[in-house]
């Protein structure tokens, strides 16, 4: 990532299994992590992302991950299907516990 972008970004770790919703966020990268989660934890993580992203925010998932068949699917539009980039567009609220 270009240094001019890095200086304007706040990076933070988050435990998707135990932490609650994080601050209003414009971009979430969660690449190639959820493939190791069971369905319940995947749904929890997606719920956290959905609750944390601002309207119009972007969610970037790994190559083997997507939002199809999740409760959050209708809250997003596909920006780049191959790259698994989604933009939050829906107004629905999802329970972070799945």
C-alpha angles and dihedrals in degrees: 000000000000114000092232088062096042094059090059096048129085111214120201141172122231133187104225092193098055113010124089130231113315129219123298102290134192098196134026123186114193104159124176096342104100092058086077094052127089117242093265094054092043089055091047092051093048089049091053091050092049093049092046100045118088119232104282093022122139130241118196117194134182126271093263096042130081144152098247113125093015128118089243096055094100092052092067141059121209113250097174117002096192093049091042094235117157133182122214107239108145127090097215120121119222127201107245091219090065 
